[in-house]
Amino acid sequence: MQLKLLPRIGGPADLKTLSIPQLEELAKEIRHAICDQISRSGGHLAPNLGVVELTIALHYVFDFPTDRLLFDVGHQCYPHKLLTGRLPLLSKLRQRGGMAGFPDPRESNHDLFMVGHAGTAISTAVGMARGDLLNGDGCSPERPNGRRVVTMIGDASIVNGVAMEGLNNAGTLRRQFLVVLNDNGMSIARPQGAVASYFDRVRLSYSYSEFKKAAKDLAKRIPGGHLISDAYHRMGEMSKAMISEDAWFEKFGLVTVGPIDGHDLPTLIDFLNEARHFDRPMLLHVKTVKGKGYAFAEGDSCTFHSPSPFDVVAGDGADDAKLVSEGCRVELKKGGRSFTSAVGDAMTDLMSRDPKVVACTAAMPDGTGISKVLAKFPDRAWDTGICESHATDMMAGLAKTGWKPFFAVYSTFLQRAFDQCFQEASLQGLPLRLLLDRAGLVGGDGAVHHGFCDVSILRVLPGACLMAAMDEPSLRAAIEFMARHEDGLSALRYPRDKVSDLFAKDACPPFELGKSRALIRHDKPDLAVLGFGVMAIEAAQAAKMLAGEYRIEVHDARFAKPVDAALLRSLLLRGIPVLTIEDHSVIGGFGAAVLECCAEEGLDARLVTRLGLPDSWIHQGERNEQLAEAGLDATSIARVIRERLDRSPVVEPAPRAEAVRR
């Protein structure tokens, strides 16, 4: 498809010069541009295809960025970015120097928050609404032309606890405040829970066509009446009942309108124009189709939520007509076996052998590999939806009743459940088991999703056992250890990456609490590297680069709590320098644990050098680029080792720890 209208859109003002038919043509161009780019680079496809008309209508009616627009969840922002002049950045989507996959204020003042976690937008919007009132420029009955606030929430993030807290407070506002609920009947996967069931009932029992007819009939009966505002104020509860059959959000103090068709541009514009002038908090319930416009994405919106690059296979060429129809086949490009797939297989195997093991995920069954477990063990595995805090507490309850719970969660999302790890699991001495996917640097998702602090936040919990996997055999061995470990919370971290086969031919010894594994040994090493997780693989590659210059010993550290104190004593008491490496913040991570162990053991910490993620944000790009930026790729590690050994003074072996303590 040749883009004719989209290149002319430098901002929302250009959008407002177009006719409705032109807007509908623009929607097709936006879908084409997004799908074409994601087929090359990967990215969030189905959620963005579903909000094209809704995003166009919002920018057509409101005056952003003078008015406020906040996204929840942020992966629905691609059409918004294209409508705010960022088409030139699309060709490098989720890459260095290109368009971020989430809202990013560094790119445009149309993006208010850098946001990748669900549930936050209503609360931040309430804060901006209150702040604008305090500044004297918020839209209110006294100031009808002030700044308006709109938040678009979707992909089932409305069920998140933070979103509910925000709704509860939004109802107390005495001003304009619009929540647009993008209800596509989906989350990242099928939405879970009672709230999702409620939306299913509303969609089935009260179709858009019935609502549209009722609204028009109501407006006709009110001389000079507006569709929403006058009907609500003049007819009270009866009109509200017609505006929303089952106004659940009314209980939060929000006038509820809908559901309406999120792909009908004229109707969207009509309703948003009315909502723009409404002087009370309102929720507009919009029904959309995730993956709208492309048959393969509509038919499998889970797979195409955030696919890797893909090829379209069609008989006579892959034009848009065939993509929209069923007459095409889409093949995702494969890039090797992932840690996520390995976890799914390992858990399926474990649950087949141990009937006491249970598992859950929080709306990420495919992203954590738990989809395999859900299919095979539907009575012992659950998807709780986007609610990490609840999932953690639920698994603590299962542990309390004698089960062996494994919670598979992205490292970045575990941060939202730290309190539950503390209160309901660790404090109780319960063996909650955490499988931390996407630990470390995550590539294209960038700073909002890096798993950079799981060790530092969990290490403070008494009795916690913290591990990392370097490859698939070590991952399986760690999961077997966790199944046996009953002495408190345990966690296993692994990256969004492919598993290495560098040590696949070597026997992988079982995990023993606080014990490392030697990968490369020397009788008299010049330096020893302790790699935590996949950093042991990078360290081994660096050691091979230096094989003709130095004798570099490499250990798979395995544990960040407890660290291998015996290994540290063996190395440091012989005066052997130690380099710790981790795909985690250098603050509070594995290296910090090693320094603390040195202090406790009376060992010479001057011999220890730490490498880890810097105290700064690393933005979107390829994971290997991010590792190089952080100095954690094999080449950078080799350089640090050279520098460390070239400038190392001769250090006499320290006296034994017992003598130091005396």
C-alpha positions as CSV (number, residue, x, y, z in Angstrom):
1,M,0.0,0.0,0.0
2,Q,1.3,3.5,-0.9
3,L,1.0,5.9,2.1
4,K,-0.7,9.1,0.9
5,L,-2.3,10.6,4.0
6,L,-0.1,9.4,6.8
7,P,3.1,11.2,5.6
8,R,1.1,14.5,5.7
9,I,0.3,14.1,9.4
10,G,2.9,16.1,11.4
11,G,0.6,16.4,14.4
12,P,-3.1,16.4,15.5
13,A,-3.8,19.8,13.8
14,D,-3.2,18.1,10.4
15,L,-5.6,15.4,11.4
16,K,-8.4,17.8,12.0
17,T,-8.3,19.0,8.4
18,L,-9.4,15.6,7.0
19,S,-13.0,14.5,6.2
20,I,-14.5,11.4,7.8
21,P,-13.8,9.3,4.6
22,Q,-10.2,10.5,4.7
23,L,-9.9,9.5,8.4
24,E,-11.2,6.0,7.5
25,E,-8.6,5.8,4.7
26,L,-5.9,7.1,7.2
27,A,-6.8,4.3,9.5
28,K,-6.0,1.7,6.8
29,E,-2.7,3.4,6.2
30,I,-1.8,3.4,9.9
31,R,-2.6,-0.3,10.1
32,H,-0.5,-1.1,7.0
33,A,2.5,0.9,8.3
34,I,2.4,-0.8,11.7
35,C,2.0,-4.3,10.4
36,D,4.7,-3.8,7.7
37,Q,7.2,-2.6,10.3
38,I,6.4,-5.2,12.9
39,S,6.8,-8.0,10.4
40,R,10.4,-6.8,10.0
41,S,11.4,-5.9,13.6
42,G,8.8,-7.5,15.9
43,G,6.7,-5.5,18.4
44,H,3.2,-5.1,19.7
45,L,0.9,-5.8,16.8
46,A,-2.6,-6.9,17.7
47,P,-3.2,-4.3,20.5
48,N,-2.2,-1.4,18.2
49,L,-4.3,-2.6,15.3
50,G,-7.3,-2.6,17.6
51,V,-7.1,1.0,18.7
52,V,-6.5,2.8,15.4
53,E,-10.0,4.4,15.0
54,L,-10.2,5.1,18.7
55,T,-6.9,6.9,18.7
56,I,-7.8,8.9,15.6
57,A,-11.1,10.0,17.2
58,L,-9.4,11.1,20.4
59,H,-6.9,13.2,18.6
60,Y,-9.6,14.6,16.3
61,V,-11.8,15.7,19.2
62,F,-9.4,16.8,21.9
63,D,-6.5,19.2,21.8
64,F,-3.5,17.2,22.9
65,P,-1.0,18.0,24.3
66,T,-2.8,21.0,25.9
67,D,-5.3,18.4,27.0
68,R,-3.8,15.4,28.7
69,L,-3.7,11.9,27.2
70,L,-2.4,9.0,29.3
71,F,-2.1,5.3,28.1
72,D,-2.7,2.1,30.0
73,V,-1.2,-0.2,29.0
74,G,1.5,1.6,27.1
75,H,1.9,-0.9,24.3
76,Q,-1.3,0.5,22.7
77,C,0.5,3.8,21.7
78,Y,1.8,3.1,18.1
79,P,-1.1,4.8,16.3
80,H,-0.8,7.8,18.8
81,K,2.9,8.1,17.9
82,L,2.2,8.1,14.2
83,L,-0.5,10.8,14.6
84,T,1.9,13.0,16.6
85,G,4.6,13.2,13.9
86,R,6.8,10.2,14.6
87,L,6.4,8.3,11.3
88,P,10.2,8.9,10.6
89,L,11.0,6.9,13.7
90,L,8.9,3.9,12.8
91,S,11.5,2.3,10.6
92,K,13.7,1.7,13.7
93,L,10.8,0.6,16.0
94,R,12.2,-0.6,19.4
95,Q,15.8,0.0,18.1
96,R,18.5,2.5,19.0
97,G,17.5,5.9,17.6
98,G,14.0,4.8,16.7
99,M,10.5,4.7,18.1
100,A,10.2,3.3,21.6
101,G,7.6,0.6,22.0
102,F,6.0,2.5,24.9
103,P,5.1,6.1,25.5
104,D,8.3,8.1,26.0
105,P,8.5,11.8,26.9
106,R,12.0,11.9,25.4
107,E,10.4,11.5,22.0
108,S,7.5,14.0,22.2
109,N,5.6,16.2,24.6
110,H,2.5,14.3,23.6
111,D,3.8,11.4,25.8
112,L,3.4,12.3,29.5
113,F,4.8,9.2,31.2
114,M,7.3,6.5,30.2
115,V,5.0,3.6,31.1
116,G,5.1,-0.1,30.5
117,H,3.3,-1.5,33.6
118,A,-0.4,-1.9,33.8
119,G,-3.0,-0.1,35.9
120,T,-1.1,3.2,36.5
121,A,-2.8,5.7,34.1
122,I,-6.0,6.4,36.0
123,S,-4.1,7.3,39.1
124,T,-1.5,9.5,37.3
125,A,-4.4,11.1,35.4
126,V,-6.2,11.9,38.6
127,G,-3.0,13.5,39.8
128,M,-2.7,15.6,36.7
129,A,-6.4,16.5,36.9
130,R,-5.9,17.8,40.5
131,G,-2.6,19.5,39.6
132,D,-4.2,21.4,36.7
133,L,-7.0,22.6,39.0
134,L,-4.5,23.8,41.5
135,N,-2.6,25.5,38.7
136,G,-5.8,27.3,37.7
137,D,-6.0,25.8,34.2
138,G,-8.0,22.6,34.7
139,C,-11.3,22.0,32.9
140,S,-14.1,22.4,35.5
141,P,-17.6,23.9,35.7
142,E,-16.0,27.2,36.6
143,R,-13.4,26.9,33.8
144,P,-15.1,25.1,30.9
145,N,-12.2,25.8,28.4
146,G,-9.5,24.5,30.7
147,R,-7.2,21.5,30.2
148,R,-9.1,18.2,29.8
149,V,-7.8,14.8,31.0
150,V,-8.3,11.6,29.1
151,T,-6.9,8.2,30.0
152,M,-7.3,5.2,27.6
153,I,-7.1,1.9,29.5
154,G,-7.2,-1.5,27.8
155,D,-5.9,-5.1,27.3
156,A,-7.7,-6.0,30.6
157,S,-5.5,-3.7,32.7
158,I,-8.7,-2.3,34.2
159,V,-8.7,-5.4,36.5
160,N,-5.4,-4.4,38.0
161,G,-5.6,-3.4,41.7
162,V,-3.9,0.0,41.1
163,A,-6.5,0.8,38.4
164,M,-9.3,0.0,40.9
165,E,-7.7,2.3,43.4
166,G,-7.5,5.0,40.8
167,L,-11.2,4.6,39.8
168,N,-12.1,4.8,43.5
169,N,-10.4,8.2,43.7
170,A,-11.4,9.5,40.3
171,G,-15.0,9.5,41.3
172,T,-14.3,12.2,43.9
173,L,-13.2,14.7,41.2
174,R,-15.4,17.8,40.7
175,R,-14.4,18.4,37.1
176,Q,-14.1,16.8,33.6
177,F,-12.3,13.5,33.6
178,L,-12.7,10.8,30.9
179,V,-11.7,7.2,31.2
180,V,-11.9,5.4,27.8
181,L,-12.1,1.7,28.4
182,N,-10.8,-0.1,25.4
183,D,-12.6,-3.4,25.9
184,N,-11.3,-5.9,23.3
185,G,-12.2,-9.0,25.3
186,M,-8.5,-9.8,25.6
187,S,-5.5,-9.2,27.8
188,I,-2.1,-10.3,26.6
189,A,-4.0,-13.6,26.8
190,R,-7.6,-14.4,27.6
191,P,-8.6,-12.1,30.5
192,Q,-9.4,-13.8,33.8
193,G,-11.7,-13.2,36.7
194,A,-15.1,-11.9,37.6
195,V,-14.6,-8.4,36.1
196,A,-13.7,-9.9,32.7
197,S,-16.9,-12.1,33.0
198,Y,-18.9,-8.9,33.6
199,F,-17.6,-7.3,30.4
200,D,-18.5,-10.5,28.5
201,R,-22.1,-10.3,29.8
202,V,-22.3,-6.6,28.8
203,R,-21.1,-7.3,25.3
204,L,-23.4,-10.2,24.8
205,S,-26.5,-8.7,26.3
206,Y,-26.3,-5.1,25.1
207,S,-25.0,-4.8,21.6
208,Y,-23.7,-1.6,20.1
209,S,-26.6,-1.4,17.6
210,E,-29.2,-1.7,20.4
211,F,-27.4,1.0,22.4
212,K,-27.1,3.3,19.4
213,K,-30.8,3.0,18.7
214,A,-31.7,3.6,22.3
215,A,-29.5,6.7,22.6
216,K,-30.9,8.2,19.4
217,D,-34.5,7.6,20.6
218,L,-33.7,9.1,23.9
219,A,-32.1,12.2,22.3
220,K,-35.2,12.7,20.1
221,R,-37.4,12.8,23.2
222,I,-35.4,15.7,24.7
223,P,-36.0,19.0,22.8
224,G,-32.5,20.5,22.2
225,G,-30.9,17.7,24.3
226,H,-27.4,16.6,23.9
227,L,-26.7,12.8,23.6
228,I,-25.1,12.3,26.9
229,S,-25.0,15.5,29.0
230,D,-28.6,16.7,28.9
231,A,-30.0,13.2,29.0
232,Y,-28.1,12.5,32.2
233,H,-29.0,15.7,33.9
234,R,-32.7,15.9,32.8
235,M,-33.8,12.3,33.1
236,G,-31.7,11.1,36.0
237,E,-31.6,7.4,36.8
238,M,-33.9,6.3,33.9
239,S,-31.6,7.8,31.3
240,K,-28.6,6.4,33.0
241,A,-30.1,2.9,32.8
242,M,-30.5,3.5,29.1
243,I,-27.0,4.8,28.7
244,S,-25.6,1.8,30.5
245,E,-27.6,-1.4,31.1
246,D,-25.4,-2.5,34.0
247,A,-23.5,0.6,35.2
248,W,-20.9,-1.1,37.4
249,F,-18.6,1.9,37.2
250,E,-21.3,4.1,38.6
251,K,-20.4,2.6,41.9
252,F,-17.1,4.4,41.7
253,G,-18.9,7.7,40.9
254,L,-18.2,7.7,37.2
255,V,-21.1,8.2,34.7
256,T,-20.9,5.2,32.5
257,V,-21.6,5.2,28.7
258,G,-21.5,2.3,26.4
259,P,-20.5,-0.1,25.1
260,I,-20.1,1.5,21.7
261,D,-18.3,0.3,18.5
262,G,-14.7,1.3,18.7
263,H,-14.2,1.0,14.9
264,D,-17.1,3.3,13.9
265,L,-15.3,6.6,13.5
266,P,-18.4,8.9,13.1
267,T,-20.0,7.5,16.2
268,L,-16.8,7.6,18.2
269,I,-16.3,11.3,17.2
270,D,-20.0,12.1,18.2
271,F,-19.7,10.5,21.6
272,L,-16.3,12.0,22.3
273,N,-17.5,15.4,21.4
274,E,-20.3,15.1,23.9
275,A,-17.9,13.6,26.5
276,R,-15.5,16.5,26.0
277,H,-18.0,18.9,27.4
278,F,-19.2,16.7,30.3
279,D,-18.2,18.3,33.6
280,R,-18.1,15.1,35.8
281,P,-16.0,12.0,35.7
282,M,-17.1,9.6,33.0
283,L,-16.2,6.2,31.7
284,L,-16.8,5.5,28.0
285,H,-16.9,1.8,27.3
286,V,-15.6,1.1,23.8
287,K,-15.8,-2.3,22.3
288,T,-12.9,-3.1,19.9
289,V,-11.4,-6.1,18.1
290,K,-7.8,-6.9,19.0
291,G,-5.8,-7.3,15.8
292,K,-8.5,-5.5,13.8
293,G,-8.0,-5.4,10.1
294,Y,-5.8,-8.4,9.6
295,A,-7.3,-11.8,9.7
296,F,-4.2,-13.6,11.1
297,A,-4.0,-11.1,14.0
298,E,-7.7,-11.2,14.8
299,G,-7.8,-14.9,14.7
300,D,-4.8,-15.4,17.0
301,S,-4.4,-12.2,19.0
302,C,-2.4,-14.0,21.7
303,T,0.4,-15.1,19.3
304,F,0.3,-11.7,17.6
305,H,0.1,-9.6,20.7
306,S,3.8,-9.0,20.5
307,P,5.3,-11.3,17.8
308,S,8.8,-11.6,16.6
309,P,9.4,-10.7,13.0
310,F,7.3,-12.8,10.6
311,D,6.7,-13.7,7.0
312,V,3.4,-13.6,5.2
313,V,2.9,-16.5,2.8
314,A,0.1,-15.9,0.2
315,G,-0.6,-17.6,-3.1
316,D,-0.4,-14.5,-5.4
317,G,1.6,-12.2,-3.2
318,A,1.1,-10.7,0.3
319,D,-1.0,-7.7,-0.5
320,D,-3.2,-6.0,2.1
321,A,-6.4,-7.6,0.6
322,K,-5.1,-11.1,1.4
323,L,-3.8,-10.0,4.8
324,V,-7.3,-8.7,5.7
325,S,-8.9,-11.9,4.4
326,E,-8.3,-15.5,5.5
327,G,-6.4,-16.2,2.4
328,C,-2.9,-16.0,3.8
329,R,-0.5,-17.8,6.2
330,V,1.8,-16.1,8.6
331,E,5.0,-17.7,9.8
332,L,6.9,-16.3,12.8
333,K,10.7,-16.3,12.3
334,K,12.4,-18.7,14.6
335,G,15.7,-17.8,16.4
336,G,16.6,-20.8,18.5
337,R,15.3,-22.2,21.8
338,S,14.4,-19.7,24.4
339,F,14.7,-19.9,28.2
340,T,10.9,-19.3,28.3
341,S,10.3,-22.5,26.2
342,A,12.8,-24.4,28.4
343,V,10.8,-23.4,31.5
344,G,7.6,-24.5,30.1
345,D,9.0,-27.9,29.3
346,A,10.8,-28.2,32.6
347,M,7.6,-27.3,34.6
348,T,5.5,-29.7,32.5
349,D,7.9,-32.5,33.3
350,L,8.1,-31.6,37.0
351,M,4.3,-31.5,37.4
352,S,4.0,-34.8,35.7
353,R,6.3,-36.4,38.3
354,D,5.2,-34.4,41.4
355,P,1.5,-34.1,41.9
356,K,2.0,-31.5,44.7
357,V,3.5,-28.9,42.3
358,V,1.1,-26.1,41.2
359,A,1.8,-23.1,39.0
360,C,0.4,-19.7,38.1
361,T,1.1,-16.7,36.0
362,A,-0.3,-13.2,35.9
363,A,-1.6,-12.7,32.4
364,M,1.6,-13.9,30.8
365,P,1.0,-17.6,30.0
366,D,2.9,-17.5,26.7
367,G,5.5,-15.0,27.9
368,T,6.5,-17.2,30.8
369,G,6.0,-20.6,29.2
370,I,3.2,-21.5,31.5
371,S,0.7,-21.9,28.7
372,K,2.0,-25.5,28.3
373,V,1.3,-26.2,32.0
374,L,-2.2,-24.6,31.8
375,A,-3.1,-26.9,28.9
376,K,-1.9,-30.1,30.5
377,F,-2.8,-29.4,34.2
378,P,-5.9,-27.1,34.2
379,D,-6.7,-28.1,37.8
380,R,-3.2,-27.3,39.1
381,A,-2.3,-24.2,37.1
382,W,-3.9,-20.7,36.9
383,D,-3.7,-17.5,35.0
384,T,-4.9,-14.8,37.5
385,G,-4.9,-11.9,35.0
386,I,-2.9,-8.7,35.5
387,C,-2.6,-8.8,39.3
388,E,0.8,-9.9,40.5
389,S,0.1,-9.0,44.1
390,H,-2.9,-11.3,44.2
391,A,-1.1,-14.1,42.4
392,T,1.7,-14.0,45.0
393,D,-0.7,-14.1,47.9
394,M,-2.7,-16.9,46.3
395,M,0.4,-18.9,45.9
396,A,1.3,-18.2,49.5
397,G,-2.1,-19.6,50.5
398,L,-1.4,-22.7,48.4
399,A,2.0,-23.1,50.2
400,K,0.2,-22.8,53.5
401,T,-2.1,-25.7,52.6
402,G,0.8,-28.0,51.7
403,W,1.3,-27.5,48.0
404,K,4.4,-26.6,46.1
405,P,3.6,-23.3,44.3
406,F,5.7,-21.9,41.4
407,F,4.8,-18.3,40.3
408,A,6.1,-17.5,36.8
409,V,6.4,-13.8,36.4
410,Y,8.5,-11.2,34.6
411,S,11.2,-9.8,36.8
412,T,10.0,-6.3,36.1
413,F,6.4,-7.2,37.2
414,L,7.6,-9.0,40.4
415,Q,8.5,-5.5,41.7
416,R,4.7,-4.9,42.1
417,A,4.4,-7.9,44.5
418,F,7.4,-7.3,46.8
419,D,5.1,-6.6,49.8
420,Q,3.4,-9.9,49.3
421,C,6.8,-11.7,49.0
422,F,7.7,-10.1,52.3
423,Q,4.5,-10.3,54.3
424,E,2.6,-13.4,53.2
425,A,5.5,-15.6,52.0
426,S,8.9,-14.8,53.6
427,L,7.7,-13.6,57.0
428,Q,5.7,-16.8,57.3
429,G,8.5,-19.0,56.2
430,L,6.5,-20.3,53.3
431,P,8.3,-21.9,50.3
432,L,7.0,-19.7,47.6
433,R,8.9,-20.3,44.4
434,L,9.5,-17.5,41.8
435,L,10.4,-18.1,38.2
436,L,11.7,-14.7,37.1
437,D,11.5,-14.4,33.3
438,R,13.0,-11.4,31.4
439,A,15.6,-10.9,34.2
440,G,18.3,-8.5,33.2
441,L,18.3,-6.6,29.9
442,V,15.3,-7.3,27.7
443,G,16.0,-5.7,24.3
444,G,13.3,-3.8,22.4
445,D,11.0,-3.2,25.4
446,G,13.6,-1.0,26.9
447,A,13.9,0.6,30.3
448,V,10.2,0.0,31.3
449,H,10.8,-3.8,31.3
450,H,14.4,-4.4,32.3
451,G,14.7,-6.9,35.2
452,F,17.4,-5.0,37.0
453,C,16.6,-5.1,40.7
454,D,15.0,-8.5,41.6
455,V,18.2,-9.7,43.5
456,S,18.5,-6.4,45.4
457,I,14.8,-6.4,46.5
458,L,14.6,-10.1,47.4
459,R,18.0,-10.3,49.0
460,V,16.8,-8.4,52.1
461,L,14.3,-11.1,52.9
462,P,15.6,-13.4,55.7
463,G,16.0,-17.0,54.5
464,A,15.5,-16.1,50.8
465,C,17.3,-18.4,48.3
466,L,18.2,-16.6,45.1
467,M,19.5,-18.3,42.0
468,A,20.2,-17.8,38.3
469,A,20.4,-20.2,35.4
470,M,23.1,-19.9,32.7
471,D,21.7,-22.5,30.3
472,E,18.9,-25.1,30.0
473,P,20.6,-27.9,32.0
474,S,21.3,-25.5,34.8
475,L,17.7,-24.1,34.6
476,R,16.3,-27.6,35.0
477,A,18.6,-28.4,37.8
478,A,17.6,-25.2,39.6
479,I,13.9,-26.0,39.2
480,E,14.5,-29.5,40.6
481,F,16.3,-27.9,43.6
482,M,13.4,-25.5,44.2
483,A,10.9,-28.3,44.2
484,R,12.8,-29.8,47.1
485,H,13.5,-26.6,48.9
486,E,11.1,-26.0,51.7
487,D,13.0,-23.5,53.9
488,G,11.4,-20.3,52.6
489,L,11.1,-18.2,49.5
490,S,13.3,-19.1,46.5
491,A,13.7,-17.4,43.1
492,L,15.3,-18.3,39.8
493,R,16.2,-15.6,37.3
494,Y,16.8,-16.1,33.6
495,P,16.9,-13.7,30.6
496,R,14.8,-13.0,27.5
497,D,17.3,-14.8,25.4
498,K,18.2,-18.1,23.7
499,V,19.8,-20.9,25.7
500,S,23.5,-21.4,25.1
501,D,24.9,-24.8,24.2
502,L,28.5,-23.9,25.1
503,F,28.5,-26.3,28.0
504,A,25.7,-28.6,26.8
505,K,28.1,-31.6,26.5
506,D,29.3,-31.3,30.1
507,A,27.4,-33.0,32.9
508,C,25.4,-30.4,34.9
509,P,25.7,-31.2,38.7
510,P,22.6,-30.8,40.9
511,F,22.2,-27.5,42.7
512,E,23.4,-27.4,46.3
513,L,22.5,-24.5,48.5
514,G,25.2,-21.8,48.3
515,K,27.5,-23.8,46.1
516,S,28.9,-22.6,42.7
517,R,30.0,-24.7,39.7
518,A,33.5,-24.6,38.2
519,L,33.4,-24.2,34.4
520,I,37.0,-23.4,33.6
521,R,39.7,-24.4,36.2
522,H,43.5,-23.6,36.5
523,D,46.0,-24.7,39.1
524,K,47.3,-21.2,39.5
525,P,44.8,-18.8,37.9
526,D,45.7,-15.2,37.3
527,L,42.1,-14.2,37.9
528,A,38.8,-15.9,38.7
529,V,35.5,-14.8,37.3
530,L,32.3,-15.5,39.2
531,G,29.5,-15.1,36.6
532,F,25.9,-15.0,37.9
533,G,23.5,-16.7,35.4
534,V,24.1,-16.2,31.7
535,M,27.0,-13.9,32.5
536,A,29.0,-17.1,33.2
537,I,28.6,-17.9,29.5
538,E,29.9,-14.4,28.5
539,A,32.8,-14.8,31.0
540,A,33.7,-18.2,29.6
541,Q,33.9,-16.7,26.1
542,A,36.0,-13.8,27.4
543,A,38.4,-16.4,29.0
544,K,38.8,-18.1,25.7
545,M,39.7,-14.8,24.1
546,L,42.4,-14.4,26.7
547,A,43.7,-18.0,26.7
548,G,47.0,-17.1,25.2
549,E,47.6,-14.2,27.6
550,Y,46.2,-15.2,31.0
551,R,44.9,-18.1,32.9
552,I,41.3,-17.1,33.7
553,E,39.2,-19.3,35.9
554,V,35.4,-19.2,35.4
555,H,32.7,-20.2,37.9
556,D,28.9,-20.3,37.5
557,A,28.1,-18.7,40.7
558,R,24.5,-20.1,40.8
559,F,23.5,-18.4,44.1
560,A,23.4,-14.7,45.0
561,K,22.0,-15.7,48.4
562,P,23.7,-17.5,50.0
563,V,26.9,-16.9,48.0
564,D,29.7,-19.5,47.9
565,A,31.8,-18.3,50.9
566,A,34.1,-21.4,50.6
567,L,35.0,-20.5,47.1
568,L,35.7,-16.9,48.0
569,R,38.0,-18.0,50.9
570,S,39.8,-20.4,48.6
571,L,40.5,-17.7,46.0
572,L,41.1,-14.6,48.1
573,L,43.3,-16.2,50.7
574,R,45.6,-17.2,47.8
575,G,45.6,-13.6,46.6
576,I,43.7,-14.4,43.4
577,P,41.8,-11.4,42.0
578,V,38.0,-12.0,41.6
579,L,35.7,-10.4,39.0
580,T,32.0,-10.7,39.6
581,I,29.6,-10.3,36.7
582,E,25.9,-10.0,36.7
583,D,23.1,-8.9,34.3
584,H,21.6,-6.9,37.2
585,S,22.1,-3.6,38.9
586,V,25.6,-3.4,40.4
587,I,23.8,-1.7,43.4
588,G,22.6,-4.4,45.8
589,G,23.1,-7.3,43.5
590,F,25.3,-10.4,43.4
591,G,28.6,-8.4,43.5
592,A,27.4,-6.5,46.5
593,A,26.6,-9.8,48.2
594,V,30.1,-11.0,47.5
595,L,31.6,-7.8,49.1
596,E,29.4,-8.3,52.1
597,C,30.5,-11.9,52.4
598,C,34.1,-10.7,52.2
599,A,33.5,-8.4,55.1
600,E,31.8,-11.1,57.2
601,E,34.6,-13.6,56.4
602,G,37.5,-11.1,57.0
603,L,38.6,-11.4,53.3
604,D,40.5,-8.8,51.3
605,A,37.7,-7.1,49.3
606,R,40.4,-5.0,47.4
607,L,40.8,-8.0,45.2
608,V,37.2,-8.0,44.1
609,T,36.0,-6.1,41.0
610,R,32.3,-5.9,40.2
611,L,30.6,-5.6,36.8
612,G,26.9,-5.1,36.5
613,L,24.3,-2.8,35.1
614,P,25.2,0.8,35.6
615,D,23.3,3.3,37.8
616,S,21.6,4.8,34.7
617,W,18.8,3.9,32.4
618,I,19.4,1.8,29.3
619,H,16.8,2.3,26.6
620,Q,15.5,0.2,23.7
621,G,17.7,-1.7,21.3
622,E,19.0,-5.2,20.7
623,R,20.0,-7.1,23.8
624,N,23.5,-7.6,22.6
625,E,23.8,-3.8,22.0
626,Q,22.6,-3.2,25.6
627,L,25.0,-5.7,27.0
628,A,27.8,-3.9,25.2
629,E,26.6,-0.5,26.5
630,A,26.7,-1.9,30.0
631,G,30.2,-3.5,29.4
632,L,28.8,-7.0,29.9
633,D,29.5,-8.6,26.6
634,A,32.5,-11.0,26.2
635,T,34.7,-8.4,24.5
636,S,34.1,-5.8,27.2
637,I,34.7,-8.4,29.9
638,A,38.0,-9.4,28.3
639,R,39.1,-5.7,28.2
640,V,38.3,-5.3,31.9
641,I,40.2,-8.4,32.8
642,R,43.3,-7.1,30.9
643,E,43.0,-3.7,32.6
644,R,42.6,-5.3,36.0
645,L,45.6,-7.6,35.7
646,D,47.8,-5.1,34.0
647,R,47.4,-2.6,36.8
648,S,47.1,-5.1,39.7
649,P,49.7,-4.6,42.4
650,V,51.2,-7.7,44.0
651,V,49.0,-8.5,46.9
652,E,50.2,-10.8,49.6
653,P,47.8,-13.6,50.6
654,A,45.7,-12.4,53.5
655,P,45.9,-14.2,56.8
656,R,43.3,-16.8,57.4
657,A,39.9,-15.4,58.3
658,E,40.0,-16.8,61.8
659,A,43.2,-14.8,62.5
660,V,41.7,-11.6,61.1
661,R,38.6,-12.0,63.4
662,R,40.9,-12.4,66.4
